Amino acid sequence: MAKKVLIIDDSVTQLSSLKIFFKREGFEVDTAKNGVEGFIKVYKNTPDVIISDVLMPHLGGFQLCRLLKSNKETQNIPFIMLTVLDKNLDKFWASQSGADIFLRKDYEMSEIVNSAKQIIEKMPVCDSVKEELAEYEIEEEEILAQINKILDEELMKTTITNKFREITSYTKDDKIIAESIFKILSAITDYDIACIYFNSPDSSIPKRIIFHEQKVLINEEITKEIWRQMLPDSINDYTEEKINFAKEKNLESISSIDDFLSKKEFDFYYENTLIGKLSLYSRENLRWNKMRFMQTVKSELDLFLRLRYLYTKTCYLSITDELTQLYTRRHLKSVLAQEFERAKRYGTIVTIAMVDIDDFKKINDIYGHMAGDYVLKEVSKIFIKTLRKTDFIYRYGGEEICILMPETLVEKAFIPLERLRKTIENKNFLFEGNKINVTVSIGAATFGKEMRDANELIEKADAALYKSKHGGKNKVTMDV
């Protein structure tokens, strides 16, 4: 059976030439003199390929192609854009309209025909599509309505995109960022509860989930269950915040997560790392995938979260020691200065602990520097795992590590520091078949009002560390 081609061009000469040439090649040819007539004939005759000029009155080739590619009934019909325009901008608009092939009008007729044959073979229009199209009756008024719908959707997509792009200029505060995202979501979707999670490359930062209670209030049990569903491995290690823009007092409280009949989750990954997650819940049985603009929301959130994660990672790497993954000494200076000034002004408490790996030089001398690096990395992992999330750990220099313990008196710091010492002492360090015994000496001091600057606090902790080193090592000394 001969393949059907629909040729659309307002030039009678061009139309006649193409018609003659395609008929010689065995095609069944239909023609239209403008985009509106062409659109109607697509439904009437269901071509196997459409060849259209760009510059035409009433409905141009770009608009016609976009209109056909936006309709599920016609989107799979191959579309060849034929034009004298050859600027990059023209090719860009052709691709944006959805054209499958973009050809110049001065191409040889044989090239145009061969392109049509190839695209028909590559994208055949099945019989079921042809039968379905034959049942439609299209009027000119419907074409205008569809064009307006496409324009409205493009305006909405552009607006949503711009709103997401504006978020990047906001603060780095997670809650403010979440508020901005929820405001966009609540304007275009009809959920009861939304929750969002931002991952950080800094593992010392507690995981945080931020809720938007749009229509209902949820209790602690439900928040925990939602978190369990989002990130099941960290149910005991997260903080939560709740946002309610309306500040309404009459929001309905619900007692069970089973009250939500539908849920939609978006997972966002970068280089196999989960960088964020969004969950939407509703008491209605919603078809989330059928909602308009959900794909736009997903794409924009994905882009935003990638940029945010990369920026955070860059900042994190600039203050992190490459070997141990602990914070750097330079970062300690800036943080400690702030904590010291806060303690002086507001009477808050801050304790510093200085830790030194005992006989570290001997480890390097006996087993080599690679063994020393191994010990430093393993000891640092124990610090991160054993100490509290509120403590900050820094590689101070060489084998010396510093711990900043906010809101902690030196007497109360003894318990976690002693636990740290024992954990390291009891750890089996194995490097290339060699068992290495590792212990640490620790000294700690708390801020005192008589201190002039943060260096005095460091000196006090260093003095306590000296006592541990010269008192037999593998011990904790507190400056009290």
PLY file of the C-alpha trace (Angstrom):
ply
format ascii 1.0
element vertex 480
property float x
property float y
property float z
element edge 479
property int vertex1
property int vertex2
end_header
0.00 0.00 0.00
1.28 3.45 -0.95
2.45 5.71 1.91
0.58 8.98 2.41
2.40 12.30 2.50
0.75 15.61 3.42
2.57 18.63 1.93
1.70 22.04 3.40
2.98 25.20 1.70
1.47 28.55 0.71
3.63 28.64 -2.43
1.65 27.10 -5.32
4.86 26.49 -7.31
6.63 24.71 -4.43
3.50 22.72 -3.63
3.09 21.54 -7.22
6.77 20.58 -7.60
6.78 18.51 -4.41
3.47 16.88 -5.31
4.72 15.78 -8.75
8.00 14.44 -7.40
6.43 12.46 -4.51
3.80 10.95 -6.87
6.60 9.75 -9.16
8.08 7.98 -6.14
4.84 6.10 -5.51
3.41 8.20 -2.66
-0.25 9.03 -2.20
-0.08 12.84 -1.96
-2.40 15.30 -0.22
-1.77 19.06 -0.08
-2.78 22.08 1.96
-2.11 25.78 1.33
-1.84 26.86 4.98
-1.39 25.50 8.50
-5.07 25.53 9.43
-6.09 23.53 6.34
-3.15 21.21 6.95
-4.16 20.56 10.56
-7.69 19.59 9.50
-6.36 17.26 6.76
-4.10 15.47 9.23
-7.26 14.29 11.01
-9.18 13.60 7.80
-6.55 11.61 5.89
-3.98 10.51 8.50
-0.69 10.88 6.58
2.38 8.72 7.21
4.55 11.85 7.10
3.94 15.61 7.10
6.14 18.06 5.15
5.49 21.69 6.00
6.87 25.12 5.17
7.66 27.46 8.09
6.45 30.85 6.85
2.71 30.64 6.18
-0.25 32.93 6.97
-2.60 32.32 9.92
-0.73 29.31 11.32
3.01 28.97 10.67
4.98 25.73 10.46
6.47 26.03 13.96
3.04 26.57 15.52
1.47 23.79 13.46
4.17 21.32 14.43
3.90 22.25 18.12
0.14 21.91 17.94
0.32 18.42 16.38
3.09 17.24 18.74
1.05 18.43 21.74
-1.92 16.24 20.82
-1.66 12.58 21.82
-3.60 11.56 18.67
-1.08 13.15 16.26
2.18 13.42 18.21
3.72 10.29 16.65
3.23 11.34 13.02
6.67 12.22 11.56
7.06 15.94 10.81
9.60 17.37 8.36
10.17 21.13 8.52
11.03 22.53 5.06
12.26 26.14 4.87
14.65 28.68 3.37
15.59 29.70 6.93
18.88 28.24 8.10
20.02 30.34 11.06
20.79 28.61 14.35
17.79 30.35 15.91
15.52 28.85 13.23
16.90 25.37 13.92
16.39 25.95 17.62
12.72 26.83 17.17
12.26 23.87 14.84
13.58 21.54 17.55
11.49 23.26 20.22
8.36 22.85 18.10
9.03 19.10 17.97
10.01 18.72 14.31
11.68 15.39 13.56
13.71 16.66 10.58
14.72 20.19 9.52
15.56 20.59 5.78
16.38 23.53 3.53
14.08 24.14 0.56
17.02 24.27 -1.86
17.87 20.62 -1.15
17.58 18.22 -4.07
14.09 16.73 -4.37
15.61 13.27 -4.08
17.08 14.18 -0.67
13.70 15.35 0.58
12.01 12.16 -0.62
14.71 9.95 0.88
14.37 11.77 4.20
10.61 11.14 4.11
11.14 7.42 3.36
13.68 7.07 6.18
11.53 8.78 8.81
8.46 6.72 7.79
10.50 3.54 8.25
11.86 4.78 11.56
8.53 6.13 12.89
5.69 4.18 11.25
2.14 5.34 12.02
0.22 2.28 13.20
-3.27 1.36 11.93
-4.89 1.93 15.33
-3.76 5.59 15.28
-5.17 6.04 11.78
-8.50 4.50 12.80
-8.68 6.69 15.89
-7.91 9.87 13.93
-10.59 9.03 11.35
-13.24 9.28 14.09
-12.40 12.93 14.91
-14.04 15.92 13.31
-11.98 19.11 13.64
-13.30 22.65 13.09
-11.23 25.83 12.77
-12.56 27.12 16.09
-11.14 24.06 17.82
-7.71 24.80 16.37
-7.72 28.28 17.90
-8.82 26.86 21.25
-5.97 24.32 21.18
-3.44 27.00 20.28
-4.62 29.12 23.22
-4.36 26.10 25.50
-0.77 25.47 24.40
0.12 29.14 24.93
-1.48 29.09 28.39
0.45 25.95 29.33
3.71 27.44 28.08
3.05 30.58 30.13
2.37 28.48 33.23
5.51 26.37 32.68
7.58 29.51 32.23
6.09 31.05 35.37
6.77 27.91 37.42
10.32 27.71 36.04
10.99 31.36 36.91
9.64 30.87 40.42
12.00 27.95 41.02
14.93 29.91 39.57
14.21 32.74 42.02
14.76 30.38 44.96
18.48 30.18 44.21
18.88 33.83 45.18
17.36 33.26 48.62
19.14 32.40 51.85
20.90 29.07 52.45
18.51 28.37 55.34
16.64 25.11 54.68
13.37 26.31 56.17
13.18 29.45 54.03
14.04 27.41 50.93
11.33 24.86 51.84
8.77 27.66 52.34
9.51 28.97 48.85
9.10 25.51 47.32
5.86 24.84 49.23
4.39 28.16 48.06
4.91 27.12 44.44
3.57 23.60 45.03
0.49 24.73 46.94
-0.43 27.07 44.07
-0.54 24.28 41.48
-1.31 21.07 43.40
-3.97 20.09 45.89
-2.22 18.15 48.65
-2.96 17.95 52.39
0.62 17.46 53.59
3.95 18.00 51.84
7.37 17.21 53.25
10.85 17.79 51.93
14.33 16.57 52.83
17.62 18.15 51.76
20.74 15.99 51.98
24.13 17.45 52.82
27.63 16.21 51.99
28.51 17.00 55.61
27.53 13.86 57.55
27.79 15.69 60.88
24.73 17.79 60.06
21.56 16.18 61.50
18.98 15.06 58.96
16.03 17.40 58.82
12.52 17.03 57.43
10.31 20.07 56.84
6.53 19.65 56.67
3.88 21.87 55.14
0.53 21.34 56.83
-1.74 22.79 54.14
-5.10 21.27 55.10
-4.56 19.07 58.14
-2.51 18.91 61.32
-0.44 15.80 61.97
0.84 14.42 65.25
4.29 13.15 66.20
3.40 9.54 65.39
2.46 10.45 61.81
5.57 12.59 61.30
7.72 9.65 62.39
5.88 7.28 60.07
6.29 9.67 57.14
10.00 9.95 57.89
10.23 6.16 58.16
8.74 5.92 54.68
11.05 8.60 53.26
14.34 7.49 54.85
13.83 4.27 56.83
17.48 3.97 57.93
17.55 7.28 59.82
14.32 7.28 61.84
16.25 7.87 65.07
18.45 10.61 63.69
16.40 13.53 62.41
14.83 16.83 63.36
11.55 18.22 62.08
9.96 21.60 61.36
6.36 22.38 60.47
5.06 25.21 58.31
1.50 26.51 58.08
1.19 29.58 55.84
-2.46 30.24 56.61
-1.97 30.13 60.40
-5.49 28.76 60.61
-6.71 27.50 63.97
-9.36 25.20 62.54
-7.23 22.83 60.52
-8.48 19.29 61.03
-6.24 16.99 63.04
-5.80 13.43 61.83
-4.62 10.52 63.92
-3.38 7.98 61.39
-1.32 7.97 58.22
-3.95 5.60 56.80
-6.23 8.64 56.42
-4.14 9.58 53.38
-5.47 7.68 50.36
-2.75 8.78 47.93
0.91 9.67 48.03
3.45 10.92 45.50
7.21 10.72 46.07
10.05 12.29 44.12
13.60 11.05 44.69
16.42 13.28 43.49
19.87 11.79 42.84
23.25 13.14 41.80
26.06 10.69 40.99
24.19 7.86 42.77
23.77 9.99 45.92
20.29 10.85 47.22
20.41 14.66 47.39
16.79 15.31 48.28
13.29 13.95 48.54
9.77 15.36 48.25
6.59 13.60 49.40
2.99 14.74 48.87
0.02 13.23 50.75
-3.72 13.63 50.20
-6.88 12.24 51.78
-8.33 12.08 48.26
-7.41 9.38 45.78
-5.49 11.68 43.43
-3.82 10.67 40.16
-0.62 12.61 40.68
0.96 11.60 37.37
-2.00 13.05 35.47
-1.69 16.46 37.13
-0.55 19.30 34.91
2.96 20.64 35.39
4.11 17.90 37.77
6.90 17.02 35.33
7.91 20.69 35.23
8.02 20.75 39.03
10.14 17.61 39.11
12.60 18.92 36.50
13.02 22.29 38.18
13.42 20.77 41.65
15.98 18.34 40.29
18.01 21.20 38.80
17.72 23.33 41.94
18.73 20.50 44.29
21.72 19.58 42.13
22.98 23.17 42.14
22.36 23.46 45.89
24.14 20.17 46.65
27.16 21.04 44.49
27.46 24.47 46.11
27.19 22.94 49.60
29.74 20.27 48.66
32.18 22.91 47.40
31.83 24.85 50.66
32.20 21.64 52.68
35.34 20.52 50.84
36.93 23.92 51.42
36.73 23.40 55.22
37.36 19.63 55.30
40.65 17.76 55.65
41.04 15.43 52.66
42.60 12.51 54.56
40.44 12.35 57.70
37.24 14.06 56.47
37.35 16.14 59.67
37.03 19.91 59.64
40.26 21.89 59.12
42.20 23.95 61.67
41.42 27.11 59.71
37.71 26.41 60.05
38.18 25.83 63.79
39.66 29.30 64.20
36.61 31.04 62.71
34.05 28.88 64.57
35.88 29.02 67.89
36.19 32.80 67.68
32.40 33.05 67.25
31.72 30.60 70.11
34.16 32.45 72.37
32.53 35.83 71.74
29.09 34.30 72.29
30.25 32.82 75.59
31.67 36.16 76.74
28.57 38.12 75.75
25.77 35.74 76.73
27.39 33.51 79.33
27.06 30.33 77.28
29.36 27.36 77.86
31.97 25.94 75.52
34.57 23.24 76.13
37.61 22.39 74.01
39.29 18.95 74.03
42.70 18.36 72.49
43.48 14.76 71.49
46.85 13.31 70.48
47.50 9.81 69.10
50.12 8.27 71.41
53.48 7.30 69.88
52.29 8.13 66.37
55.88 8.60 65.15
56.64 4.99 66.10
53.70 3.78 64.01
55.11 5.63 60.99
58.65 4.40 61.67
57.70 0.73 62.18
54.86 0.24 59.69
55.34 3.16 57.26
53.50 6.38 56.52
50.66 4.59 54.75
49.97 2.77 58.00
50.00 6.14 59.77
47.44 7.50 57.30
45.32 4.39 57.83
45.36 4.89 61.63
44.45 8.58 61.27
41.49 7.76 59.02
40.22 4.95 61.26
40.60 7.01 64.44
38.72 9.89 62.76
35.86 7.51 61.89
35.66 6.50 65.57
35.50 10.18 66.58
32.61 10.82 64.17
30.73 7.69 65.24
31.33 7.94 69.01
30.93 11.64 69.77
27.65 13.50 69.87
26.11 15.20 66.84
26.45 18.52 68.66
30.24 18.16 68.92
32.50 19.47 66.14
35.72 17.63 65.26
38.81 19.20 63.64
42.16 17.94 62.48
44.36 20.39 64.36
47.65 19.27 62.86
49.56 16.04 62.24
48.11 13.43 64.61
46.43 16.01 66.85
42.63 16.37 66.81
40.52 19.09 68.44
36.91 18.72 69.65
34.63 21.72 70.13
31.83 20.89 72.60
29.21 23.68 72.83
26.96 23.96 75.92
29.09 21.41 77.77
30.92 21.89 81.08
34.31 20.24 81.36
33.05 17.92 84.10
30.26 16.61 81.85
32.62 16.32 78.89
34.61 13.64 80.72
32.07 10.85 80.07
31.98 11.10 76.23
35.75 11.69 76.11
36.49 8.68 78.29
34.14 6.59 76.13
36.07 7.77 73.07
39.42 6.84 74.66
38.24 3.33 75.59
36.73 2.72 72.14
40.05 3.51 70.45
42.02 1.44 72.98
39.80 -1.60 72.35
39.73 -1.26 68.57
41.71 -3.81 66.51
43.68 -1.79 63.94
44.87 -4.14 61.18
47.05 -2.86 58.35
48.44 -5.26 55.74
48.25 -8.14 58.24
49.88 -6.14 61.05
48.00 -5.51 64.29
48.67 -1.97 65.51
47.88 -0.96 69.09
46.55 2.59 69.21
45.75 4.78 72.22
45.05 8.48 72.63
45.75 11.09 75.28
43.13 13.78 75.88
43.08 17.15 77.61
40.00 19.37 78.03
39.18 22.87 79.34
36.07 25.03 79.59
35.75 28.74 78.80
36.38 31.03 81.75
35.36 34.68 82.02
38.93 35.66 82.84
40.15 34.50 79.43
41.07 37.26 77.00
40.65 35.32 73.75
40.04 31.87 72.28
43.76 31.09 72.20
43.77 30.95 76.01
41.11 28.24 75.90
43.25 26.24 73.43
46.30 26.72 75.69
44.36 25.45 78.73
43.27 22.33 76.86
46.84 21.84 75.57
48.15 22.05 79.14
45.68 19.36 80.21
46.77 17.22 77.25
50.42 17.66 78.34
49.51 16.24 81.75
47.92 13.21 80.08
50.96 12.62 77.87
53.41 12.93 80.75
51.21 11.09 83.20
51.42 7.76 81.43
49.44 8.47 78.20
46.14 6.82 77.22
44.16 8.95 79.67
41.79 11.93 79.92
42.79 15.01 81.95
40.28 17.77 82.70
41.25 21.34 83.54
39.05 22.02 86.59
0 1
1 2
2 3
3 4
4 5
5 6
6 7
7 8
8 9
9 10
10 11
11 12
12 13
13 14
14 15
15 16
16 17
17 18
18 19
19 20
20 21
21 22
22 23
23 24
24 25
25 26
26 27
27 28
28 29
29 30
30 31
31 32
32 33
33 34
34 35
35 36
36 37
37 38
38 39
39 40
40 41
41 42
42 43
43 44
44 45
45 46
46 47
47 48
48 49
49 50
50 51
51 52
52 53
53 54
54 55
55 56
56 57
57 58
58 59
59 60
60 61
61 62
62 63
63 64
64 65
65 66
66 67
67 68
68 69
69 70
70 71
71 72
72 73
73 74
74 75
75 76
76 77
77 78
78 79
79 80
80 81
81 82
82 83
83 84
84 85
85 86
86 87
87 88
88 89
89 90
90 91
91 92
92 93
93 94
94 95
95 96
96 97
97 98
98 99
99 100
100 101
101 102
102 103
103 104
104 105
105 106
106 107
107 108
108 109
109 110
110 111
111 112
112 113
113 114
114 115
115 116
116 117
117 118
118 119
119 120
120 121
121 122
122 123
123 124
124 125
125 126
126 127
127 128
128 129
129 130
130 131
131 132
132 133
133 134
134 135
135 136
136 137
137 138
138 139
139 140
140 141
141 142
142 143
143 144
144 145
145 146
146 147
147 148
148 149
149 150
150 151
151 152
152 153
153 154
154 155
155 156
156 157
157 158
158 159
159 160
160 161
161 162
162 163
163 164
164 165
165 166
166 167
167 168
168 169
169 170
170 171
171 172
172 173
173 174
174 175
175 176
176 177
177 178
178 179
179 180
180 181
181 182
182 183
183 184
184 185
185 186
186 187
187 188
188 189
189 190
190 191
191 192
192 193
193 194
194 195
195 196
196 197
197 198
198 199
199 200
200 201
201 202
202 203
203 204
204 205
205 206
206 207
207 208
208 209
209 210
210 211
211 212
212 213
213 214
214 215
215 216
216 217
217 218
218 219
219 220
220 221
221 222
222 223
223 224
224 225
225 226
226 227
227 228
228 229
229 230
230 231
231 232
232 233
233 234
234 235
235 236
236 237
237 238
238 239
239 240
240 241
241 242
242 243
243 244
244 245
245 246
246 247
247 248
248 249
249 250
250 251
251 252
252 253
253 254
254 255
255 256
256 257
257 258
258 259
259 260
260 261
261 262
262 263
263 264
264 265
265 266
266 267
267 268
268 269
269 270
270 271
271 272
272 273
273 274
274 275
275 276
276 277
277 278
278 279
279 280
280 281
281 282
282 283
283 284
284 285
285 286
286 287
287 288
288 289
289 290
290 291
291 292
292 293
293 294
294 295
295 296
296 297
297 298
298 299
299 300
300 301
301 302
302 303
303 304
304 305
305 306
306 307
307 308
308 309
309 310
310 311
311 312
312 313
313 314
314 315
315 316
316 317
317 318
318 319
319 320
320 321
321 322
322 323
323 324
324 325
325 326
326 327
327 328
328 329
329 330
330 331
331 332
332 333
333 334
334 335
335 336
336 337
337 338
338 339
339 340
340 341
341 342
342 343
343 344
344 345
345 346
346 347
347 348
348 349
349 350
350 351
351 352
352 353
353 354
354 355
355 356
356 357
357 358
358 359
359 360
360 361
361 362
362 363
363 364
364 365
365 366
366 367
367 368
368 369
369 370
370 371
371 372
372 373
373 374
374 375
375 376
376 377
377 378
378 379
379 380
380 381
381 382
382 383
383 384
384 385
385 386
386 387
387 388
388 389
389 390
390 391
391 392
392 393
393 394
394 395
395 396
396 397
397 398
398 399
399 400
400 401
401 402
402 403
403 404
404 405
405 406
406 407
407 408
408 409
409 410
410 411
411 412
412 413
413 414
414 415
415 416
416 417
417 418
418 419
419 420
420 421
421 422
422 423
423 424
424 425
425 426
426 427
427 428
428 429
429 430
430 431
431 432
432 433
433 434
434 435
435 436
436 437
437 438
438 439
439 440
440 441
441 442
442 443
443 444
444 445
445 446
446 447
447 448
448 449
449 450
450 451
451 452
452 453
453 454
454 455
455 456
456 457
457 458
458 459
459 460
460 461
461 462
462 463
463 464
464 465
465 466
466 467
467 468
468 469
469 470
470 471
471 472
472 473
473 474
474 475
475 476
476 477
477 478
478 479
